[in-house]
Amino acid sequence: MLEKAELLLPAGSLLKLKTAVLYGADAVYAGTPDMCLRAQSKFTMDELKEGIEFAHRNGKKIYLTLNLFMHNRDVEKLPTFVDTLRQLKPDGVLIADPGVFQYVREHAPELNLFVSTQANICSYQAVKFWQSQGARLCVLGREVSFEEMKEIRQKCPDILLECFMHGAMCMSYSGRCLISNYLADRSANQGKCAHCCRWHYKLHLRLKDGSVKELVIDEHNKDSFEFLLEEEFRPGEYFEVMEDEHGGYILNSKDMCMLPRLDDLLRIGMDSLKVEGRNKTEYYAATVARAYRRAIDDWYQNPREWDYRKYMGELYTLQNRGYCLGFHDGRLTNISQNYEYTRTLGDWLFAGSIVEWQGDDAVFEIRNFINAGEEFEFLVPGSLDVVKLRLNEFEDAASGETTSRVSAGQEKKIRLRPQVWNRPVSEIKKLLPQYAIARKFAPLQGENAAMLRHKKDEYDVLCRG
């Protein structure tokens, strides 16, 4: 067991890796498309080497993934994969397939072997099995409740345990899903999930003559219907299928946010707290990392006075589907599902990041539209502070041309001169180093704003238990 829990962030690209480290991650996990369950991984081999060097130079760890489930056609690639891992020298390798685990253990005994969430570890017996095989760390399945986690920790004191803390939930068993295979010929277990659980489904009726008719639901009749499922061996117990004028999202889970239960995880001695989201933006990595970094550090300093509400405001700036506590409290309820919509909502947008300092000039890459006079704010690494900035015009970093509005695209960059700041530039350079992230407030309107408020209220009720 580690003395202090590790904050583990995803790294879907080299830039996201560096951003996560800057904003407080103790470790990151990454992979290449042919070695892991993320077919959209943005890493080249040279970038992985640079990322490992960057992490180690900053005193952080990096874990690489080899957690696909292999078919016969994949087995012949194993020697090349393992040779690559031995050259890269990561701090750990995440594996799910027992055959792969055995091969790596035999052919690269110097590597630390971690068991991926794809292995569906939900009991202390499973942990003990993998420990007997040589695993140094086990990632517990999302389905493990806190009471189960506590018992696993008590009965398995001599192995590192990791659990998920924040990110998207999967409607299937720890990602072991066949829906994507069936509907899109893209295997979730081979890193190509099409996220069919987020799709929009519509009800139709099949008449006795075999014809299929669309059931139109609009503002005039939406209150006239209820759609109920009855399972064969549960007569009289009805499960509601919800659909309104927007359609139905019956498989769509809310996002996990365990911050309100962080003190539980730290109190029982979980070793690694994992954030999901390798395909999310650098803004996501920065925001989640700095919120949980402060929350974790503050808990260790004064657990009695610790209050999760101090940090929730940061996490609410992220686009999300509504938050839930996963399986932490036991059985899921309807509050954990988002039946109304699949898109993510939030009042803040990723504005951009400082890609480099050229002397006392900051070069700022635009990631959203910004109008003259519009305020945006930089996230200060190591704290929950921000540095606000308002520009009356924008100077193109390459041409020097000035405009009254800038938009993202084609790596558009502007130059921030020393005089734009409200404090000495020497101080700004310390507060906002390379890779510092900025955001802008863009409040939702109408129905979207109401939906966001409703999801926050649901989550508050859930957290109060």
N, C-alpha and C positions, 0 to 999 in steps of 0.2 A: 504494500500500500504506500502511495506517495504521501509525503508530508503535507502537500498542498495540491488541491485538484488542478488539473491541467485544462486550460481553455483551448479547444481544438477547433480550428476554422477550416473551411474548404478552400481549395486553391484551384479554380478552373482554368487559370492562365497565370503566366509569370507576373503580370501586373496585379492580379488579385492576390497572389501569394505575398507580394511585397506590401500591399495595402493592409492585409490581415496582420502581418508582423508589425507594421508601423503602429497599428491601433490596438495592439495588446495581446495578440494570440501567443500562446506558449508553444504551439505546434500547429502545423498545417498538414493536410493530406491531399495528395495529387496523384495523377496517373496519366498515361498515354492511351490513345484509343485502342490499341491492340493489346493492352495489358490489364484493362479494368472494365468496369460496368458503366463507363461514361463515353459513349461513342462520339460525343461532341467536345471532348477534351481539346483544349487549345494549345497544349504543350508540344513542342518539338523536343528531341533528345537534348539538343544544346541548351534549350531553355530550362529543361529539368535540371541539368547540371548547374546552370547559373542559379536556379532557385534554391537548390540544396546548399550551394556555397553561400548564398545570401542569408538563408535561415541560420546556418551554422555560424556565420560571421556575427550574427546578431544574438547568438546564444539560444536559438530556438531549434526545435526538432521538426523533421519532416518525414511523413510516412507515405509510402507508395502503395498503390493498389494493384493486386493481381487476383481480383475477386470474381472473375467471371466463372461460370460453370462450363467446363470444357466438354466439347463433343470430340469424337475420335479425330476429326479433322484438325482440331486445335492442339492435340497432344504433341505432335511433331514440332510445334513451335516452342515448347517448354524450354529446351536447352538454351535457345537464343534469349528468351525472356529472362531466364535465371542469370545468364552471363551478363546481361544488361544490368540487372539488379546488383550484382556483385561489383560491377564497375561504378555504379552510382553511389553505393554505400549509404542508403537511407537509414533512418533510425528505427524503422520497422516496416514490415510488409504485411498488408491486409489480404487475407486469403479466406475463401469460403469452401472451395471444393476440397474434400479430403484427399483426393488423389494428388492434387497440386500441392497441398500441404506436405504430404509425405515426400514428394519429389524435391521440393525446396529444402526440406529438413535434411535430406540425404546429400544433396548436391551443393548446398550453400549453408552449412551449419553455423556460419558466423552471423547470419541474419537473424534479427529478432522477428519471430513469427507472431502475428496478431490474427485473431479470428474475426472475420467480417460479420456485420449484421445479417448478411445473406445466409449465414449458417443457422439462423433462427435459434439462437441460444436463449432459452426461457426458463431454465432451471439450474439449480446448483449441481445436479448430476451431469448436465451437459458441460458445465464449466469444468468440473473435475475430469471429465473425459478428455477435453482438449488440453487441459493442463498436463495430463499424463502423456499426451502426445508431444509435448514440448512447447505449447503455446505460452507466450509471456503475457499476453493481454487478450481478453475476450470482450467483444462488443455485444452488449445485451440487446435483444430484440425490442422494438418499440412496444410490443404487446406486454412487456413485463410491468406489473404494477409496482408501486413503491413498497408495499408490504412484501412482495416476492423479492424485490431487489434487496431489501434489508436482510432477508433470510439468506439470500445468496452471498451477500457480503460477510455475514457471520460465519457461514459454513465454508467459505473459500477465502480465507484471509491472506493467503500467500500468492495471489495472482492479481495482476492489474485488471480492473474492471472499468469499462467505458459505457456510457449511456447517451442517448440522444437528448438534446436540451432545446433545440430551436430549429424550425424549418418545416418544410412540407411533409404532410402525412400521406401515406399510401393506403388506399382502400384494401389492398391485399396484404398477405402475411409477410411483413418485413420486406416488401418489394418482390416477393415470389409470385408473379402475376402472369396469367396466360391470356388475358383479354387483348392486350396489344398484339400478341401473336395471332390471335384469331381474327381480329378486325383489320389489322394493318400489316400483317406478316412481318412484324418487328418485335423481336424477343426482348422482354424486359430483363431476362436472365443472361442476355448477351450484350447488354448495355445500349439497347436501341428502343426503349419504351416510347410509345407514341402518346402516352398519358390519356388513354381513352376514358379514364375515370373523370377527367375534366370536361369531356365533351358534352354537348347539348343533345338531349334525347327528347323525342316527342311521342306522345301516345297516339296510337291508331286503333281502329276497330276493325276486326275481321267479321264480316257478315256471314250468315249461313250459306249464302250462295258462293262463298269463297272470295268475294271482292273485299278489298281493304280500303277503308275510308279514313281520311284525316279527321280527327276530332278537334274542331276549332274552338278555342277558348279565348274569349275576349272580355272586355269590361262589362258587357251586358249579361253574360252567363257564368262568369268565373266563380260566383258564390253558390252556384246551383249544383256543383259536382264535388264528390269526394271519391278518390280512387283508393281502394283498399285491397291488400293482399292477405290471403288466408292460407297458412301452411297446413299440409295434410294432417299432421299429427297434433295441431294446435287449434282445434275447432273453436270458433268463437273469439279467437284472438286475432285482431286485425292490425295490419301494418299499413300506415298511410303512405301513398306515393303522391308527392306534391308536384303540381304543375300549375303555373299561372300563364298570363299572356306572354311571358318571356320564355316559357318552356320549363323543363325540369332537369335537375342535376343530381340524380338520386345516388350517384357514387362519389360525389365530390366532398372530400374532407376539408375542414378548416386547417390552418397551419398550426403547428405545435409551438407553444411558448411556455417554457417551464420556469420562467423567472419567478413567479409567485411561489414555486415549490423548490427554489434553489437551496434554501436553508435545509430542507430535508436531505437533499443529495449530498451536501457538504457535511452534514452532521453524521451520516453513516459512513463517510469516507470513500465516496466514489472517486476514482483516480483521474478519469478523463471525461470532460463534458463536451459533447460533440454538437457542432452546428452543421445543419444540412444546407446545401445550396451552391454547388460548384458552377451552376449555370447562371447564378444571379450576378448582379453588377458589383463593381468595386464599392459603390455606395452602400450596398447591403453588407458587404464584408466589413467595412469601416464602422458602420452604425452598430451592428450586432456585436462586433468585437469590443468596441469601447464601452458599450452599455454593460455587457457581462463582465468585462475586465474590472470596471469600477465596483460592480455588485459583488463579485467574488472577493476582491481585495478588502472591501469594506466589511464583509461578513467576517473574515478572519480577524480583522482588527477589533470588531465589537459586535459579536453575533446577537447579543441581547437587544441591542437598539436597532438592529438591521430591519429595514422596511423596503419591500420590493417596489412599492409605489414611487419611490424616489427615482427609479430607473425606467419605469414603464413608458414615460413620455417619449424617450428616445426610440423605443421599439415601435411605438405607434406612428413614427414618421415614415416607417417602411410601408411600401405597398404590400397588402396581405389579403387573404381570403377570410379574415376573421381568425381569432386565436382560440385555441383549446389547450387542454392540459394532457392531451394524448391519453394513455392508459394509466397515468400516474395514480389516480384515485380509484382505479378498478375498472368496472364496466363502463364502456362508452355510453353516452346518452345522445339524444337528438341534437343537443347543443354543440356537439363536436362535429356535426355535419353542416355544410353550407348548401342548402337546397335551392337558394335563390339565384345564384350567379357563380360563374367559374373564374371571372376576371379578378385581378387583384385591385384593391382600392386603397388610396391614401391621399393625404393632403400635402405631401411633400414630393418633390421631384429631384432627381440627380442632376445637379447643375454642371458639374465638371470637376477637374482635378488639376493640381499643380504638377506638371510633368517634368519641369526642371527649373532651377534658378540660374539665371545668366547674370552674374554679378549681383546687383541689387534689384534686378527685374525678375519677376515671376512669370513664367510662361504657363498659361492656363488653357487647358483643352476643354472646349465646350461640349457638353453632353445633353443640353436642352436649350430651348430658346430663352433668351434673356433680353428684355427691353431696357432702353435707357431709363435710369431713375428707379429701376426695380431692384429691391434689396435681395441679396443672397448671403449665405453664411457658410463659413468654413468650420469644419469639425476639428477641434484641437485634440491631437493624440494625447493619451494619458489622463484625460479629464473629460467632464461633460460640458466644458466651456465651448463657446463659439466665438469666432471673429466675424463681425458683420461688415459687408461692403456694399456700396451703392455707386454705380458708375453712370456718368452722364453721356459717355460715348465709349466705343470699344475700338482699340487699336489692334489691327491685324499683326500678329507676331512676326510674320514673314515680310509683308509688303509695307507695313506702316500705315495703310489706309484706315480711316476711321469711319465707323457707321453708328447708327442709333439703335441697331438691333443685331443680335447674332443668333444663329441656330446651329444645331449639331449637324455633323456630316463632313465627310472627307477630312477627318482629323483637324477640324477648324480650331485654331489656337489664337488667343489674344495675349497681349503683353500688359502686365500690371506694373506700372512704374512706381517708384518709392513713394511719390506724393499722394497716391490714391488711398493709402492707409491712414488710420487715425492715431497711429503710434509709430515710434521709430522702426525703420525697416529692419534694423539689426534684431529687434525683439520679434518682429513678424517672422523672420527667417528661422528663429528658434522654435516659435510656436507652430509654424506651418512648413515643415520640411517637404522635400520632394515626395510626391504621392498623396499629399493632403487633399481631402475631399471637400467639396462644397455642395450645398443643397439650396433649393428655393421653395418658398411657400406657394402652393397652388391649390387653394381650398376647393373642395368638391361642391357642386351645386345640386339642388333639387333632389331627385330620387337617389342618386349616388351618395349624397351627403347623409340622407336619412338612413340608407343601408349601413353606412360606416358607423353612425351613432348606435344603431341597433346592435351591430356586432360587438361594439365595445361594451354596451350594457349587458349583453349575454355573457361576455367573458368575465365581467366584474361579478356577476351572480355566481358563475362557476368557481371563481377564485375564492369567494367567501364561503363556499361549500354549503 
